[in-house]
Amino acid sequence: MLTSSEVEELLRGMIIRRLGKRDLSQLFELNVKAFREDAATTGLSVDRLSRAAKLYSLIDTLLPLFDVFHKDFETILVAVSGNKLIGEIHLSPHGKKIWNLYSSAIDVMFRGRGVFRKLMEEALEYISKRHGERVFGSVRTDKIPVVKTFRKLKFEVFETRVLLRFEQDEIPTVDFDAGESIREFRPTDIEQIYQVCKSLSPRRMQVYKMTPADFLDSLLSRMMNRITWSYSKKWVMEMKGKIVGYVHFTYTPPQEAGKIESFCVLPSNKSSRLQSVFLSEVLRFLAAGNIRKVTASLNEEWRETIEIFERFGFKPFASVSEMVKELV
Ligand SMILES: CC(C)(COP(=O)(O)OP(=O)(O)OC[C@H]1O[C@@H](n2cnc3c(N)ncnc32)[C@H](O)[C@@H]1OP(=O)(O)O)[C@@H](O)C(=O)NCCC(=O)NCCS
């Protein structure tokens, strides 16, 4: 426990820099404490985050080399004073000069003193220097300091999503009709999947400047999945040989937790039933691997889809503002 004058003293000496190996144990401790509640909700512990952080810190020594070749790499900025780690924020590039900011945490003794805002400002500076043009953040609407700071820094909301958690043991089965099937995604599907998802989320696809190639996993995301014990599945739904749906979900067997990352079914008079078939198959696949803690995030305007998820036993627990800021 620090006295308030010790906190003031440390804040005066605080600097913000890239994560180094020496910060790892404090970073892990900070994350365990700061994300205890979020971890209980998603079923994912921060062990995965700490493994990812280890990779970033290994890469730390190589970053100057990446800079020479104008290659950007995911990193973490830390606020430190002497040997004390005060806070952190993750920065992740997505090609095409687009970056994402996420998982910021401040030591509880130092909260409410503008450290998060300073980390955000440094993060934007870091991204600007690397010629980033657009920055995203997914902000839980109940995290007031985060909402306030994003607004203050002129981020704008482009979508609101509902977070849902699956809380049921029974999974209803829904029968396929003739001509309908589900299969694993193939790289040659990307153009059709792009069109299906674009018809449902035109704004999202536009702000993320998504192209069909974005439906392929990068080498880095495959590497990160390995490191964080995560598996990724992509399935398509076909009706008479035409792709009418796409789902991407991830799961972490040691933690029995899964997440539906994308869920798109082409609107039609059959889409309600098709969505039920798709969801049922995903949940049954996960349950077969003992994965029953499943979360999903859906656009709040997709009332029909949200109702289907709720009928399967998903319950909304938070909402998220998807925010964007142009740097140029
Ligand atoms: C959310 C969190 C990162 C905020 O960090 P922080 O350093 O305390 O935030 P700041 O001091 O920079 O505050 C930012 C703004 O929110 C305001 N604020 C801070 N705490 C507040 C509170 N409890 N209620 C209302 N406003 C608050 C500040 O006054 C400031 O507003 P201002 O710029 O108008 O003065 C920190 O609370 C935390 O680590 N939480 C746990 C992990 C987490 O939830 N992370 C966010 C999800 S990624």
The ligand as an SDF file (V2000), in Angstrom:
LIG
                    3D

 48 50  0  0  0  0  0  0  0  0999 V2000
  -10.6320    2.0520  -16.9150 C   0  0  0  0  0  0  0  0  0  0  0  0
   -9.2440    2.4940  -16.4340 C   0  0  0  0  0  0  0  0  0  0  0  0
   -8.2120    2.0270  -17.4560 C   0  0  0  0  0  0  0  0  0  0  0  0
   -9.2260    4.0210  -16.3090 C   0  0  0  0  0  0  0  0  0  0  0  0
   -7.9490    4.4650  -15.9410 O   0  0  0  0  0  0  0  0  0  0  0  0
   -7.6820    5.8310  -15.1270 P   0  0  0  0  0  0  0  0  0  0  0  0
   -6.2310    6.1340  -15.1970 O   0  0  0  0  0  0  0  0  0  0  0  0
   -8.3020    5.7290  -13.7920 O   0  0  0  0  0  0  0  0  0  0  0  0
   -8.4970    6.9020  -16.0070 O   0  0  0  0  0  0  0  0  0  0  0  0
   -8.2050    8.4810  -16.0250 P   0  0  0  0  0  0  0  0  0  0  0  0
   -7.7650    8.9350  -14.6710 O   0  0  0  0  0  0  0  0  0  0  0  0
   -7.3120    8.8050  -17.1830 O   0  0  0  0  0  0  0  0  0  0  0  0
   -9.6660    9.0310  -16.2600 O   0  0  0  0  0  0  0  0  0  0  0  0
  -10.2010    9.2940  -17.5180 C   0  0  0  0  0  0  0  0  0  0  0  0
  -11.4200   10.1880  -17.3520 C   0  0  0  0  0  0  0  0  0  0  0  0
  -12.4370    9.4880  -16.6150 O   0  0  0  0  0  0  0  0  0  0  0  0
  -12.7580   10.1980  -15.4190 C   0  0  0  0  0  0  0  0  0  0  0  0
  -12.9750    9.1730  -14.3730 N   0  0  0  0  0  0  0  0  0  0  0  0
  -12.0540    8.3830  -13.7960 C   0  0  0  0  0  0  0  0  0  0  0  0
  -12.6540    7.5430  -12.9170 N   0  0  0  0  0  0  0  0  0  0  0  0
  -13.9680    7.8620  -12.9460 C   0  0  0  0  0  0  0  0  0  0  0  0
  -15.0990    7.3410  -12.2660 C   0  0  0  0  0  0  0  0  0  0  0  0
  -14.9870    6.3550  -11.3940 N   0  0  0  0  0  0  0  0  0  0  0  0
  -16.3030    7.8930  -12.5530 N   0  0  0  0  0  0  0  0  0  0  0  0
  -16.4460    8.8880  -13.4440 C   0  0  0  0  0  0  0  0  0  0  0  0
  -15.3990    9.4270  -14.1360 N   0  0  0  0  0  0  0  0  0  0  0  0
  -14.1760    8.8990  -13.8820 C   0  0  0  0  0  0  0  0  0  0  0  0
  -11.5750   11.0600  -15.1190 C   0  0  0  0  0  0  0  0  0  0  0  0
  -11.9350   12.1990  -14.3630 O   0  0  0  0  0  0  0  0  0  0  0  0
  -11.1410   11.4490  -16.5260 C   0  0  0  0  0  0  0  0  0  0  0  0
  -12.0150   12.4350  -17.0430 O   0  0  0  0  0  0  0  0  0  0  0  0
  -11.4350   13.8850  -17.4290 P   0  0  0  0  0  0  0  0  0  0  0  0
  -10.3770   13.6310  -18.4940 O   0  0  0  0  0  0  0  0  0  0  0  0
  -12.6300   14.6220  -17.9100 O   0  0  0  0  0  0  0  0  0  0  0  0
  -10.8370   14.4240  -16.1560 O   0  0  0  0  0  0  0  0  0  0  0  0
   -8.9530    1.8760  -15.0290 C   0  0  0  0  0  0  0  0  0  0  0  0
  -10.0440    2.1700  -14.1840 O   0  0  0  0  0  0  0  0  0  0  0  0
   -8.7450    0.3740  -15.0320 C   0  0  0  0  0  0  0  0  0  0  0  0
   -7.6190   -0.1070  -15.1430 O   0  0  0  0  0  0  0  0  0  0  0  0
   -9.8330   -0.4400  -14.9050 N   0  0  0  0  0  0  0  0  0  0  0  0
   -9.7650   -1.9040  -14.9070 C   0  0  0  0  0  0  0  0  0  0  0  0
   -9.4730   -2.4850  -16.2840 C   0  0  0  0  0  0  0  0  0  0  0  0
  -10.4380   -1.9800  -17.3250 C   0  0  0  0  0  0  0  0  0  0  0  0
  -11.6360   -2.0030  -17.1300 O   0  0  0  0  0  0  0  0  0  0  0  0
   -9.9010   -1.5260  -18.4660 N   0  0  0  0  0  0  0  0  0  0  0  0
  -10.6780   -0.9080  -19.5140 C   0  0  0  0  0  0  0  0  0  0  0  0
  -11.1300   -1.8670  -20.5070 C   0  0  0  0  0  0  0  0  0  0  0  0
   -9.9900   -2.1180  -21.7940 S   0  0  0  0  0  0  0  0  0  0  0  0
  1  2  1  0
  2  3  1  0
  2  4  1  0
  2 36  1  0
  4  5  1  0
  5  6  1  0
  6  7  2  0
  6  8  1  0
  6  9  1  0
  9 10  1  0
 10 11  2  0
 10 12  1  0
 10 13  1  0
 13 14  1  0
 14 15  1  0
 15 16  1  0
 15 30  1  0
 16 17  1  0
 17 18  1  0
 17 28  1  0
 18 19  1  0
 18 27  1  0
 19 20  2  0
 20 21  1  0
 21 22  1  0
 21 27  2  0
 22 23  1  0
 22 24  2  0
 24 25  1  0
 25 26  2  0
 26 27  1  0
 28 29  1  0
 28 30  1  0
 30 31  1  0
 31 32  1  0
 32 33  2  0
 32 34  1  0
 32 35  1  0
 36 37  1  0
 36 38  1  0
 38 39  2  0
 38 40  1  0
 40 41  1  0
 41 42  1  0
 42 43  1  0
 43 44  2  0
 43 45  1  0
 45 46  1  0
 46 47  1  0
 47 48  1  0
M  END
$$$$
